[in-house]
């Protein structure tokens, strides 16, 4: 059985949990308290030298890190990852967008506000993340104004990757009020089968 | 024929150029001067709403963005991307590591120092990027101390992705002196066939 090491409140870990529920893959969950430094112990660094969650332990005892690489591994040969070469590249395009242009602003803002509960202590940093965070939401809005799903004609792991932190963007201080297409897409993702099995972010 | 829109000095664009040379894929190059705002014009935003280079124009006239998604698209069914499911996920793991834990520190430092030529005007930002940049190099060193290639047993697009900014890390103010395994790997990548065809970063 697969084992997922992660933090329940982490959107990056939520991605893998949601995908495994939707793919009906059984797994054991091991909670890692990143605020207590549990992702930087020698034991954890042996699993992922980069000291980040999530990490997936495979049946052969080896480890796979990086949320989007884990999603890709889990979704191979499933409806969550298309078979067409260009469609697969488009899925990856949006997953790269998520990690570079979305997560560092929206997810990290949520980290300071919602997890550390210390927006005052990070006011300057949070202010600097507002414009690029909203720019990422605007890129999503532009795509979703004329498409049901973010990367291709069907629901894919790119939707899972971007849903993880977008649906809790308000916890990072981002107001989705002006992003109607994004909000409608959030509802579509939440209506996917097996979605209800997973509750917390 | 494929068309690549990019900036000659950009490592993210260099990734695609190097892969196409090594795969003997013909392409037309169109230089985009990001310092003059050419990646933020209405015409360019129609190609990539995220306003970033590189962008690959395909034979059907559609566009693909994000350097690592372009690499993945180009390398499918080639020796630069393994066929095994787990090996492919490991390639992606290291490409995600590159975009999240390496590029935002080493590449952006190089941008301020080498391209903008204004380290004084970004001194505080550059100082903040030193520790995470060296941490990324340490993660690479730890892997390369006991492996020839970054993701699997063979040279892959993960090596191309990480080589792009690592081999010019000094231009971003990072000293590779203490990273002997990384330096030996740089030499191995540079010795790959067709590498000499491409000169500038």
Interface residues (C-beta under 8 A of the other chain):
Chain A: X49 X50 X52 X58 X62 X64 X65 X66 X67 X68 X69 X70 X72 X73 X76 X85 X86 X88 X89 X90 X92 X93 X95 X96 X97 X99 X100 X101 X103 X104 X139 X142 X143
Chain B: X49 X50 X52 X58 X62 X64 X65 X66 X67 X68 X69 X70 X72 X73 X76 X85 X86 X88 X89 X90 X92 X93 X95 X96 X97 X99 X100 X101 X103 X104 X139 X142 X143
